[in-house]
Structure formats: structure tokens, C-alpha cells
Amino acid sequence: MILGKGEREDGNQSSLGEFILLGVSDRPQFELLLFVLILTCYTMILLGNTTIIVVSWRDPHLHTPMYFFLSNLSFLDLCYTTSVGPQMLVNFRSTHKSISWAGCVAQLYISLSLGGTECLLLAVMAYDRYTAICQPLHYTIIMSRRLCLQLAATSWLCGFGNSILQTILTLQLPRCGRNQIEHFFCEVPALLKLACVDTSANEAELLASGVILLLVPLGLILVSYGYISTAVLRIHSAQGRLKAFNTCSSHLAVVSLFYGTAISTYLQPPSSYSQDRGKMVSLFYTMVTPMLNPLIYTLRNKEVHRALWRALGRNVTAQVT
């Protein structure tokens, strides 16, 4: 059994200096495989999301609400994966798989904040698509620059504000000397497993937060797409219906990936939390989903394709001249 610095085997003293992230330390071959997979995912996340941010910022044709929110999502995904990815990569190749107490606090707070922000931001993006398709004549008036900034700022502020309480409630629980986390990074369900007291109040608060940040935005998204579906069916031309479908299918795919995995983790009692399953699901929504988001939004998006070609053309011209 791996023991942290200052921890006693009798469990009477807690290691205040660090936590041990066990991950899959009992399966070294699997660790190497995960290291390669996560390094690949993280590299693609950096390249894909940075490309979307730079192209959306530099190309005037993409200065629209849709790409403003997409740039926010890409920046959020970059921060989200960076809050956990490098630490995981280091621990996969280290014999002492530790994270400092302050590092765990920061990781938990930042990942919770960004996860909550993404829940709200995806709902805002659904509202943008609803306005574009259901009220096209008033779209530019409704989705003004001021409103876009307010919606984005509200998503970020609510995400970061909500996680303060969750972080404090989770980390103030007595652990009775336990500091070994059965996970790749600091996450609420895994940390609650360390508590040596009744965690019913924490579980109730986690469930309430999950309902507010997961089910309510998801409900709003589904309502928005209900109206969008009705509007699309009224479009007479097949080309018009296909264009409307293409603008929404990417967002729906991202919503399905993110909400599906997050709900399976945070809307179940931590007491029934399956550690091995929880680890894999967490890897999916922290590394795989942010890697897929740029691909989903760009593979069938002709506007982004044209913007990339314009950017490449400008760079080639600048080098020639």
C-alpha cells in the first residue's frame, strides 16, 4: 500500500501536505497505454481548440454570436483539460503519484468551475441556434454583442461561483488519516469516499447542484431543439432543411457527449459510485470530449473550412512577399 508523507498506518494522522492519486497504479501496463492516449488527446486538444480560437478571432466572417460562443467553449476546454491533464501525465510516469493539498484544492475548484460553466454555455449556444432558426429576421437585433457578452459572462460567473461552496464542503470533511484517492485527479465523488463521517448532506448538496447545473440547462436545450425541429419541418426546400440541420447537429453531438458522461458521474449517490467506471467516465469528459469538440464543429462546417483556407492563403502570401 502506498503511504503519503507523514501518514501513519494506524490512520490516526492525516497527511496534510499531499494526496496520493492511485489511478491504475496496480496495472503498470495499462498506465503506459493511458499515458500515450492522454498525451495524444491533450496534444489534439491544444491544436484543435487553439485553431478555432485564432481563426474565429482573426477572420471577420466569423465575428458572429455562434463563433463567439464557440471560441468561449474552446477556451474553456483548453483550461479544463490543462487543469487535470499535465498532472495525470506526470503521475503516469512517476513512482510517487502525489498532488499537494493546495494543488488538489486548485484542481477541484477549477475543474468544477469550468464543468459548471460548460453546462451553462452549451445551453446559451442552444438559445443562439433557436434564435437563428426560429427568429431569423430578428436574429442580429436579439443576439446583440452586448447580450452575447452578458450571456457568456453569466455562464462563467455562475460556474465559478457555484464551485466555491462545493469545494469547501468537500475538502472540509474529516478523513481520519486517509489521503489515497482512487482516481486520476481530485474529483468530488472520489474525495467523498475518503471521508470517515456521514456524507449524506454532501451527497444531497451534490445532487442539488447537479440538478441545477445539469438537468435544468439540459431541459432548456431540449425545449429549444423542440422549437427548432418544428421550425425546420416548416422549411419547404430540402437544401434549407439540410443547412438548418447542419448548424444544429454539431451542437447536439457535443451536448450528448458532455451531458451524458457528466450526468452518469454527478447524478448518482457517491455511496454507489463505481470507482473503476467513474475513472473511465471522468477521462472521457475531461479529455476525449474536449478533443472531439473541435473535430465535430469543423469537419462539416464550410465556414470554418473557408476561414482556414483564407488564413493559410494570407500566410503563404506574406511569406512570398
N, C-alpha and C positions, 0 to 999 in steps of 0.2 A: 504493500500500500504506500502511495506517495504522500509524504507529510510536508506541509509548508513550514517555513522558518518560524520557530517559536511555538509550534503547535505541539501539544503533549498527547501521547497515545491514549491517556485516560480521558481526554476530551474536556478537562477542566479549564483549559486555557485556549482562547481563540487567537488565531494569527491575525492580528490587526493590520499587518503590513502587506499581505497579499492573499490572493485566492489561487487555487490550483485548478486549471481548466483541463479536466481529464480527457474530454473529447473521445477519441478512439485509441487512446494510448495503449490499450491492451491488444491492439491489432496493428502492428507496425507497417505491414504491407499495405493495409487499407489507408494508413496515414499518408504514405508516399503517393498513392493514387489520388487521394483528396488534394494533396499539395499541388499536383500537376493540374488537376481540374480547376481548382480555385484560382491558381495563378493565371490559367488561360482565361477564365471568366473575368477576373479582375482587369487583365490587360484589355480585353474586348470592351469592358465597361468604360474604362478610361478613354479608349479611342472612339467608341461609338457615341457616347454622351457628349464628349468634348466637341466632336464634329458637329453634332446637332446644335449645340450652343453657339459655336463660332459661325456656322453657316446662317443660322437664324438671326444672329446679331449683325452680320456683315451684309446680307442680301436684303435690299429694300423690298423685294417682292414678298418676303416672308415676315414683314413687320405687321402681322395681323394678330388678333387675340389668340387664335389657335396655336400659333407658333410661339407666342409669348408664354402661354401656359406650358407648352411642350418643353421650352427651354427651362422653365422652372422645374418641371419634372426631371429633366436630365441632370440639372444641377443638384437636385435633391438626391437622385440615385447615386451620383458621384460621392456626395458627402456620406450617404447611408452606408455604402459598401466600404468606404475608406474608414469609417468608424469601427469596423469589425474585421475587414479583410486582411490588412497587414499584420495584425495581432495573430490571427489564425495561421497565416503563412509562417510566421516566426515560430509559433508553438509546434507546428507540424514537424519542423526540422530541429527542435530543441529537446533536450532530455528533461529540462526543468520547465514545465509548461505553466508558467505563472503569469499573473497580472496583478499589479499593485491595487490596493484598496481604492486609491484615488482614481486609478485607471479604470477600474470596474465601475465606479460611480459615473465617471465621464462617459464611458461606453454605454452604460444602461440608459443614462439620461438622453444622450444624443440619438441613440437608435430608437428609443421610444418616441422622442420628439419628431424625428424625421418620418417614422412609420405613421404616426398620427397625422402629420402634415400631408403625407401622400394620400391617406384616406380621404381627406377633405379636398385636396387638389384634384383628385380624379372625379369627385362629384362636381366641382366647378367646371371641369373640362366637359362633363356631360351637359351641363347647363349651356355652355358655349355652343355645343353641337345642336342642342334643342333650339336655341335662338336662331342659329344659322339656317336650319332646315324648316322650322315651323314659322318663323317670322323673318324671312329673308329681306323684305323691303325695309324693315326697321333695324336690321342687324347692326349696322355701323353706328346707329344712334344709341341702341341699347348697350352694346358692348363697347362703350367708350374707353379711352385709355385710362381715365380716372377710375371707372368701375373695375377694369381689369386689375389695376394696381391694388384697389381696395380688396377685391376677392382673393388675390394672391397673398397680400399681407395678412388678411384674416386667417387664411389657412395656416400660414407659418406661425403666427402668434398663438392661435388656438392649439396647434400641435405642441409647441414648446411650453406653453402654459400648463396644459394638462399633465405632461410628463413629470412636472416638479413633484406633485402630490404622489404619483405612483412610485417614483424613485425613492422618495423619503420613506413612504410606508413599507417598501420592500426591504431597504437596507437597514432600517432601524430594528428589525426583528432580531431577537437574540438567537445565536447559532450554537451556543454551548461548545465552542471549540471546533466546529465543523467549518472547513474552508475549501472543501473539494467539490467543485461544480461539475456535474455530469453533463457538460456541454462544451461547445467550441468557443463560446463567448458569454458575457453576462446578459442573461435574459430573465425576465420575471418568473415564469413557471419553474425554471431550474433553480433560481435563488430561493424561491419559497420552499423548495424541497430541503434546504439546509436548516430551516427554522426548527427549533426544538420546543415551540409553543403552538397553540392552536392558531391556524391561519385563516379561519373562516371569514373574518372581517376583511382580510386582504383579498381573499377569493371573491367576496361579494363586490368589493370595490373594483377589482379587475374585470369582473363580469359587467358591471355598470359602465365602465369606461369602454369596454368592447362593444356594448350595445350602442353607445353614443357615437363612437368613432368608426365603427364598422357597419353595424346594421342600419343606422339612420342614413348615412351617406349612400350606402348601397341601395336602400329603399328609394332615395331621391333619384339615383341613377336609373333604376328600373322604371320609375314613373316617367322620367324624361324620355327614355327609349320607347316606352309605350306610346307617348305622343309622337315621337319621331317615326315610329313604324306606321302609325295611322297617316301621317303626312306623306310618307314615302309611297304608300299604296295609292294615294290620290294623284301622284305624278303620272301623266299619261305616257310619256316617252320612256322606252326601255333604257336609253342612254342616261336620262335624268335620274332614273331609279338607281342605276348602277353607280353613278357618281355619288349620290347620296349615301348609298350603302358603303362605298369605299371610304368615305370620310368618317364613318362611324365604326366600321368593323375593326380597325386597328385599336381604337379606344376600348371597345368591348373585349377584345382579346387581352389587353393589359389588365382591365378590371377583373376579368375571370381569373387570371393567373395570380394577381396580388391578393384579392379578397378571398379567393378560395383557400389559399395556404394560410393567410393571416387568421381567418375565422377558425380554421381547424386547430390553430395553436392557442388563441386567446379566448375563444368562447367554449372552453371546456374546463371543468374544475381541475386545478393543478394537482389535486389528490389523485385524479385518474390519468394524469399526464404520463404518457409512454415516453421514456427518455430517448430511446433509440429512434423512434418515429419522430419525436419532437426535434431532435438534432437534424435529421434529414430534411424535414419540412422547413426548418429555420434556414438551412443552407439554400433551399430553393428560393425563398422570398427575399433573402439578403444578397444572394449572388446570381442565381440563374435568371430571375425575373428582371433585375436591372440590366442584365446582359441582353436579354431578348427585347426589351422595350425599344431601343434604337432600331433594331432589325425590323420589328413589327411596324414601326412608324415610317420606315424609309423604303422597305422593299417594294411596296406597291404605291408609293407616293411620288407622283410625277413632278410635283412642285419642288420637292427636295432634290430629286434627281437633276432637274434643270438648274437649281441653285448650286449644286455641287459642280456641275459642268461649267457654269459661269465662273465659279471661284477658281477652278482649275485652269480655265482659259485665261483669266486675268493673271494668274501666277506665271503661266507659260509666257504670256506676252511681256510681263515685267522682266522675266529672265532674259528674253531675246533682246529687248531694248536696253 
